Structure formats: structure tokens, C-alpha cells
């Protein structure tokens, strides 16, 4: 499925990468060190939405995230188009379509809580139960509770429900703060 989606979205992805490149200094793609299944670090691609001199921290930790956005960064984040290159990570097996969102390499508090709740055994996802229940609007402990809920109930039908609800959330741009 990820290969098929990569093929049909290749032209739009190329256009987005070029727009990022021509509207800001630096590459079109940003390769972020993320924590994967069993706490193994992997490189996750995203379209670059922040200026190249921005610290590699969770967006909510920046004092004024909007000042760091590229000219098309806000649109890419609001539309979730910045996530499209993660289809590569799904194809490689570092990610799945549904699972907890991969933590940044330096989000020690999130990683510790996920380890404590056993969530670290899951393959991270493009979307997840926490994503559709608040995304940027919920604190880390609540996010991990949603991840644990998913761990205890994951199934093909639950994944389909999450994918459908994600589609609705993306269309409405719900839960995106930065």
C-alpha cells in the first residue's frame, strides 16, 4: 500500500519539495532521528517546515514556533502534507500506517513513559489513537495513555477506524497548533 501511495503521490511530493527548496534555504526534505520499535533510532523523512537553524526539539518546546516556520511550513503542517515522505519509512518497515507517533530522539520523557507502559514494542505509525484524540493539544502523559489504549486493543478493524478518523481530522485540520 505504501509503494502504491508513493507512486501516485510522487508528482505532488516533487512539487512540494521544490516549493520548500525555492521558498527557504536548505533541502526540501528533513531527516529526523526518531525512536522506533523497541527504542531503535531511525531516520524519518518529512518535508522541511522549519528553517534550517531551528533546534531539533518538539515544536511545543519552542518559545515562538511560528517564527521558525518556512514560508509554506504552516500550510504543510496544517494540511499534514509534511508527513507524506513517511511513506518511505513505512515501505522500509521503520513505521506502519497506524501506531504511536515516533518520538524525537531527545524526547526522553515520552520515551520513558512509553517504556513504562510497554508501548515501545509497537511499530510507530503515520497516525495513531493519540493523533485522532488531540494530536498537539494533549500533554505527553495523556498521549501515552492513548498509546497504551491502542496497545491493548490494536486490531485490523481498530486500525481501519483510526485511518478513517485520521482522514476526517486532516480534512478539518483539527488538532494542529503549529
Backbone as CSV, one residue per row, in Angstrom:
resi,resn,N_x,N_y,N_z,CA_x,CA_y,CA_z,C_x,C_y,C_z
1,UNK,0.829,-1.192,0.000,0.000,0.000,0.000,0.876,1.259,0.000
2,UNK,1.962,1.245,0.792,2.819,2.435,0.835,3.501,2.679,-0.505
3,UNK,3.912,1.619,-1.194,4.525,1.779,-2.514,3.523,2.389,-3.494
4,UNK,2.295,1.887,-3.483,1.246,2.425,-4.349,1.021,3.909,-4.055
5,UNK,0.912,4.263,-2.771,0.693,5.667,-2.398,1.893,6.540,-2.764
6,UNK,3.106,6.000,-2.624,4.299,6.738,-3.040,4.275,7.022,-4.542
7,UNK,3.863,6.043,-5.316,3.817,6.214,-6.770,2.792,7.276,-7.160
8,UNK,1.582,7.180,-6.605,0.547,8.144,-7.017,0.772,9.545,-6.445
9,UNK,1.546,9.637,-5.371,1.811,10.967,-4.798,3.191,11.508,-5.183
10,UNK,3.907,10.823,-6.057,5.276,11.240,-6.388,5.343,12.626,-7.029
11,UNK,4.439,12.938,-7.946,4.452,14.263,-8.589,4.125,15.360,-7.573
12,UNK,3.010,15.226,-6.794,2.768,16.251,-5.764,3.925,16.382,-4.765
13,UNK,4.545,15.251,-4.406,5.662,15.305,-3.465,6.855,16.034,-4.067
14,UNK,7.114,15.827,-5.329,8.203,16.528,-6.009,7.928,18.034,-6.034
15,UNK,6.699,18.406,-6.312,6.317,19.825,-6.341,6.484,20.442,-4.954
16,UNK,6.034,19.738,-3.916,6.165,20.248,-2.546,7.642,20.426,-2.190
17,UNK,8.467,19.426,-2.503,9.899,19.512,-2.200,10.524,20.714,-2.903
18,UNK,10.155,20.939,-4.144,10.674,22.099,-4.891,10.194,23.408,-4.277
19,UNK,8.923,23.468,-3.864,8.401,24.685,-3.231,9.129,24.994,-1.923
20,UNK,9.388,23.955,-1.138,10.140,24.158,0.108,11.530,24.696,-0.226
21,UNK,12.153,24.098,-1.216,13.521,24.471,-1.609,13.609,25.911,-2.109
22,UNK,12.654,26.323,-2.950,12.734,27.670,-3.529,12.229,28.764,-2.588
23,UNK,11.480,28.394,-1.540,10.964,29.421,-0.623,11.794,29.559,0.647
24,UNK,12.790,28.688,0.818,13.625,28.781,2.017,14.982,28.141,1.747
25,UNK,15.939,28.530,2.574,17.290,27.995,2.466,17.315,26.571,3.002
26,UNK,17.997,25.669,2.304,18.146,24.297,2.776,17.417,23.297,1.892
27,UNK,17.502,22.027,2.258,16.896,20.963,1.445,15.371,20.930,1.589
28,UNK,14.704,20.261,0.650,13.252,20.106,0.710,12.824,19.094,1.755
29,UNK,13.651,18.082,1.966,13.344,17.055,2.958,14.207,17.246,4.203
30,UNK,13.618,16.899,5.338,14.320,16.911,6.605,14.296,15.479,7.132
31,UNK,15.452,14.946,7.473,15.551,13.591,8.006,15.741,13.686,9.509
32,UNK,14.718,13.309,10.240,14.685,13.451,11.687,15.028,12.124,12.367
33,UNK,15.910,12.178,13.365,16.196,10.987,14.159,15.003,10.716,15.071
34,UNK,14.409,9.542,14.931,13.216,9.173,15.688,13.415,7.844,16.387
35,UNK,12.619,7.647,17.420,12.655,6.404,18.183,11.621,5.448,17.594
36,UNK,12.086,4.286,17.173,11.202,3.301,16.571,10.859,2.170,17.519
37,UNK,10.409,1.079,16.931,10.048,-0.111,17.704,11.235,-0.556,18.547
38,UNK,10.970,-0.904,19.793,11.995,-1.340,20.752,13.104,-0.307,20.936
39,UNK,12.756,0.961,20.791,13.650,2.109,21.030,14.836,2.172,20.076
40,UNK,14.698,1.598,18.897,15.753,1.679,17.887,15.585,2.985,17.113
41,UNK,16.656,3.753,17.011,16.613,5.042,16.313,16.638,4.809,14.803
42,UNK,15.788,5.543,14.089,15.775,5.502,12.633,15.629,6.918,12.087
43,UNK,15.927,7.090,10.836,15.807,8.388,10.162,14.433,8.467,9.508
44,UNK,13.628,9.458,9.912,12.291,9.630,9.371,12.243,10.887,8.510
45,UNK,11.828,10.748,7.242,11.761,11.921,6.369,10.456,12.695,6.528
46,UNK,10.570,13.999,6.449,9.413,14.898,6.419,9.776,16.026,5.464
47,UNK,8.770,16.669,4.906,9.070,17.904,4.199,9.470,18.919,5.247
48,UNK,10.509,19.673,4.961,11.024,20.636,5.931,10.047,21.795,6.072
49,UNK,9.561,21.997,7.288,8.628,23.086,7.574,9.267,24.169,8.441
50,UNK,10.435,23.878,8.981,11.148,24.831,9.835,12.424,25.288,9.133
51,UNK,12.867,26.476,9.501,14.127,26.981,8.978,15.268,26.077,9.440
52,UNK,16.342,26.031,8.659,17.413,25.070,8.929,18.162,25.321,10.236
53,UNK,18.077,26.526,10.788,18.790,26.811,12.031,17.932,26.575,13.283
54,UNK,16.764,25.964,13.131,15.874,25.697,14.252,16.375,24.476,15.031
55,UNK,16.324,24.571,16.366,16.748,23.460,17.226,15.883,22.227,16.960
56,UNK,16.474,21.042,17.085,15.748,19.782,16.896,15.067,19.392,18.206
57,UNK,13.937,20.052,18.484,13.135,19.746,19.665,11.674,19.687,19.243
58,UNK,10.849,19.129,20.110,9.411,19.113,19.841,8.935,20.558,19.689
59,UNK,8.055,20.788,18.740,7.607,22.142,18.412,7.051,22.884,19.624
60,UNK,6.350,22.189,20.505,5.754,22.866,21.662,6.814,23.406,22.625
61,UNK,8.060,22.982,22.473,9.134,23.481,23.344,9.779,24.759,22.823
62,UNK,9.457,25.141,21.601,9.975,26.394,21.048,9.169,27.550,21.604
63,UNK,9.837,28.666,21.941,9.130,29.796,22.543,8.129,30.426,21.577
64,UNK,8.466,30.495,20.307,7.548,31.033,19.311,7.701,30.214,18.029
65,UNK,7.021,29.075,17.953,7.209,28.169,16.814,6.974,28.826,15.454
66,UNK,6.012,29.737,15.385,5.683,30.357,14.099,6.850,31.124,13.489
67,UNK,7.730,31.667,14.321,8.863,32.429,13.786,9.889,31.529,13.098
68,UNK,9.814,30.231,13.350,10.764,29.285,12.773,10.241,28.611,11.501
69,UNK,8.954,28.822,11.196,8.345,28.161,10.036,8.858,28.736,8.722
70,UNK,8.989,27.870,7.736,9.309,28.314,6.379,8.051,28.981,5.810
71,UNK,8.175,29.702,4.691,7.001,30.364,4.126,5.816,29.425,3.849
72,UNK,6.082,28.173,3.498,4.955,27.253,3.276,4.819,26.215,4.394
73,UNK,5.615,26.380,5.452,5.611,25.426,6.560,4.278,25.310,7.272
74,UNK,3.639,26.435,7.537,2.361,26.410,8.254,1.310,25.647,7.443
75,UNK,1.265,25.907,6.135,0.322,25.193,5.267,0.616,23.689,5.258
76,UNK,1.890,23.326,5.128,2.244,21.908,5.088,1.847,21.196,6.374
77,UNK,2.050,21.862,7.509,1.691,21.258,8.788,0.175,21.185,8.965
78,UNK,-0.520,22.260,8.634,-1.972,22.308,8.786,-2.653,21.234,7.929
79,UNK,-2.115,21.011,6.735,-2.688,20.029,5.814,-2.119,18.625,6.027
80,UNK,-1.120,18.505,6.893,-0.396,17.250,7.163,0.372,16.740,5.947
81,UNK,0.552,17.567,4.940,1.315,17.157,3.759,2.794,16.967,4.076
82,UNK,3.273,17.591,5.151,4.675,17.409,5.533,4.971,15.959,5.906
83,UNK,3.927,15.177,6.190,4.086,13.784,6.605,4.199,12.804,5.429
84,UNK,3.873,13.232,4.213,3.858,12.321,3.060,5.145,11.512,2.869
85,UNK,6.338,12.096,3.034,7.564,11.295,2.843,7.700,10.118,3.810
86,UNK,6.896,10.097,4.868,6.969,8.985,5.812,6.485,7.682,5.193
87,UNK,5.866,7.768,4.022,5.521,6.557,3.288,6.787,5.743,2.982
88,UNK,7.921,6.448,2.854,9.208,5.769,2.645,9.558,4.924,3.878
89,UNK,9.344,5.505,5.068,9.628,4.770,6.306,8.700,3.571,6.472
90,UNK,7.462,3.707,6.002,6.524,2.579,6.059,7.002,1.483,5.113
91,UNK,7.416,1.877,3.918,7.919,0.916,2.934,9.155,0.180,3.468
92,UNK,10.039,0.899,4.158,11.252,0.296,4.726,10.970,-0.582,5.943
93,UNK,9.809,-0.406,6.572,9.469,-1.188,7.757,9.792,-0.498,9.067
94,UNK,10.288,0.756,9.007,10.563,1.506,10.236,9.274,2.008,10.885
95,UNK,8.232,2.150,10.065,6.947,2.655,10.539,5.833,1.812,9.935
96,UNK,4.635,2.015,10.471,3.434,1.413,9.903,2.429,2.544,9.666
97,UNK,1.290,2.222,9.095,0.279,3.254,8.896,-0.302,3.705,10.229
98,UNK,-0.506,2.768,11.157,-1.117,3.090,12.450,-0.216,2.595,13.576
99,UNK,-0.045,3.451,14.575,0.755,3.136,15.753,1.053,4.436,16.472
100,UNK,1.760,4.398,17.574,2.127,5.654,18.247,3.049,6.469,17.338
101,UNK,2.890,7.783,17.335,3.785,8.618,16.535,5.207,8.453,17.053
102,UNK,6.198,8.369,16.158,7.579,8.173,16.608,8.100,9.397,17.369
103,UNK,8.664,9.141,18.523,9.217,10.214,19.350,10.515,10.733,18.741
104,UNK,10.795,12.004,18.992,12.105,12.552,18.645,13.158,11.852,19.500
105,UNK,14.372,11.781,18.996,15.466,11.104,19.705,15.718,11.692,21.093
106,UNK,15.331,12.956,21.308,15.618,13.627,22.579,14.379,13.829,23.453
107,UNK,13.286,13.163,23.140,12.074,13.256,23.966,12.115,12.179,25.056
108,UNK,13.066,12.345,25.957,13.306,11.336,26.990,12.077,11.068,27.855
109,UNK,11.303,12.128,28.155,10.113,11.942,28.991,9.076,11.065,28.300
110,UNK,8.856,11.276,27.013,7.912,10.475,26.238,8.397,9.024,26.122
111,UNK,9.672,8.853,25.812,10.246,7.508,25.665,10.164,6.742,26.985
112,UNK,10.489,7.410,28.095,10.447,6.746,29.409,9.030,6.286,29.748
113,UNK,8.047,7.141,29.506,6.661,6.766,29.785,6.195,5.620,28.886
114,UNK,6.586,5.660,27.624,6.213,4.566,26.715,6.865,3.257,27.138
115,UNK,8.106,3.315,27.608,8.773,2.105,28.110,8.032,1.556,29.329
116,UNK,7.654,2.456,30.225,6.957,2.076,31.441,5.625,1.374,31.139
117,UNK,4.940,1.840,30.099,3.618,1.283,29.743,3.715,0.155,28.713
118,UNK,4.923,-0.171,28.240,5.107,-1.247,27.282,4.823,-0.868,25.835
119,UNK,4.601,0.407,25.587,4.248,0.886,24.247,5.430,0.813,23.283
120,UNK,6.636,0.785,23.815,7.846,0.774,22.979,7.939,-0.446,22.062
121,UNK,7.135,-1.480,22.333,7.171,-2.688,21.496,6.394,-2.525,20.184
122,UNK,5.631,-1.434,20.075,4.845,-1.183,18.863,5.672,-0.486,17.794
123,UNK,5.376,-0.784,16.546,5.974,-0.045,15.436,5.288,1.315,15.370
124,UNK,6.058,2.395,15.326,5.422,3.714,15.269,4.630,3.886,13.981
125,UNK,3.641,4.775,14.031,2.754,4.938,12.893,2.693,6.341,12.329
126,UNK,2.200,6.403,11.122,1.918,7.669,10.457,0.812,8.403,11.204
127,UNK,-0.104,7.633,11.747,-1.172,8.163,12.592,-1.396,7.179,13.724
128,UNK,-2.175,7.609,14.697,-2.436,6.737,15.827,-3.619,7.216,16.632
129,UNK,-3.955,6.447,17.651,-5.096,6.758,18.508,-4.911,8.122,19.182
130,UNK,-3.695,8.432,19.622,-3.446,9.744,20.240,-3.598,10.866,19.214
131,UNK,-3.206,10.602,17.984,-3.307,11.618,16.928,-4.749,12.056,16.710
132,UNK,-5.656,11.111,16.723,-7.047,11.477,16.444,-7.802,11.918,17.691
133,UNK,-7.136,11.815,18.839,-7.754,12.239,20.093,-7.077,13.459,20.697
134,UNK,-6.498,14.287,19.848,-5.937,15.525,20.362,-4.674,16.001,19.691
135,UNK,-3.873,15.100,19.166,-2.641,15.446,18.444,-1.770,16.394,19.251
136,UNK,-1.665,17.648,18.860,-0.807,18.629,19.535,-1.443,19.194,20.808
137,UNK,-2.736,18.935,21.005,-3.469,19.560,22.100,-3.390,18.810,23.423
138,UNK,-2.738,17.646,23.450,-2.745,16.856,24.675,-1.339,16.726,25.262
139,UNK,-1.242,16.713,26.591,0.074,16.554,27.230,0.615,15.139,27.047
140,UNK,1.910,14.996,27.204,2.591,13.721,26.971,2.001,12.565,27.789
141,UNK,1.723,12.710,29.090,1.155,11.562,29.821,-0.186,11.084,29.239
142,UNK,-1.004,12.014,28.783,-2.291,11.643,28.181,-2.056,10.956,26.842
143,UNK,-1.087,11.470,26.081,-0.730,10.858,24.800,-0.300,9.402,25.008
144,UNK,0.507,9.163,26.026,0.979,7.803,26.309,-0.173,6.920,26.786
145,UNK,-1.129,7.489,27.504,-2.311,6.709,27.882,-3.086,6.265,26.635
146,UNK,-3.206,7.149,25.658,-3.851,6.778,24.393,-3.042,5.695,23.674
147,UNK,-1.713,5.829,23.702,-0.849,4.812,23.084,-1.048,3.452,23.757
148,UNK,-1.149,3.467,25.095,-1.360,2.223,25.838,-2.740,1.627,25.512
149,UNK,-3.731,2.474,25.380,-5.073,2.020,24.994,-5.003,1.305,23.646
150,UNK,-4.260,1.916,22.706,-4.091,1.292,21.392,-3.368,-0.055,21.520
151,UNK,-2.307,-0.100,22.311,-1.547,-1.344,22.513,-2.459,-2.485,22.961
152,UNK,-3.372,-2.184,23.863,-4.239,-3.218,24.426,-5.395,-3.610,23.504
153,UNK,-5.666,-2.782,22.494,-6.830,-3.040,21.651,-6.521,-3.107,20.157
154,UNK,-5.232,-3.069,19.801,-4.907,-2.994,18.373,-5.443,-4.209,17.622
155,UNK,-6.031,-3.908,16.479,-6.584,-4.922,15.593,-6.746,-4.288,14.220
156,UNK,-6.995,-5.102,13.228,-7.186,-4.601,11.871,-8.371,-3.634,11.809
157,UNK,-9.484,-3.989,12.441,-10.663,-3.118,12.416,-10.419,-1.813,13.165
158,UNK,-9.704,-1.881,14.284,-9.378,-0.660,15.026,-8.474,0.231,14.185
159,UNK,-7.511,-0.375,13.488,-6.639,0.399,12.594,-7.448,1.073,11.490
160,UNK,-8.411,0.368,10.923,-9.260,0.963,9.881,-10.046,2.150,10.434
161,UNK,-10.556,2.004,11.644,-11.283,3.107,12.291,-10.362,4.315,12.469
162,UNK,-9.143,4.077,12.940,-8.182,5.165,13.156,-7.828,5.833,11.828
163,UNK,-7.617,5.043,10.782,-7.308,5.617,9.467,-8.458,6.478,8.963
164,UNK,-9.685,6.007,9.111,-10.853,6.777,8.673,-10.975,8.071,9.476
165,UNK,-10.816,7.972,10.800,-10.916,9.166,11.642,-9.773,10.141,11.357
166,UNK,-8.599,9.617,11.026,-7.471,10.478,10.654,-7.810,11.273,9.410
167,UNK,-8.378,10.604,8.422,-8.778,11.277,7.185,-9.712,12.447,7.504
168,UNK,-10.689,12.224,8.367,-11.618,13.299,8.746,-10.898,14.441,9.463
169,UNK,-10.000,14.096,10.381,-9.252,15.122,11.127,-8.370,15.951,10.201
170,UNK,-7.711,15.296,9.243,-6.838,16.002,8.306,-7.656,16.948,7.426
171,UNK,-8.789,16.481,6.945,-9.660,17.325,6.117,-10.087,18.578,6.896
172,UNK,-10.350,18.406,8.188,-10.801,19.534,9.035,-9.632,20.301,9.664
173,UNK,-8.402,19.839,9.486,-7.206,20.436,10.103,-7.336,20.543,11.611
174,UNK,-7.900,19.523,12.242,-8.096,19.536,13.681,-6.850,19.089,14.430
175,UNK,-6.580,19.743,15.560,-5.524,19.321,16.465,-4.126,19.779,16.081
176,UNK,-3.989,20.613,15.054,-2.671,21.102,14.634,-2.492,22.508,15.180
177,UNK,-1.515,22.690,16.051,-1.274,24.004,16.639,-0.165,24.782,15.947
178,UNK,0.827,24.079,15.411,1.978,24.790,14.835,2.226,24.257,13.444
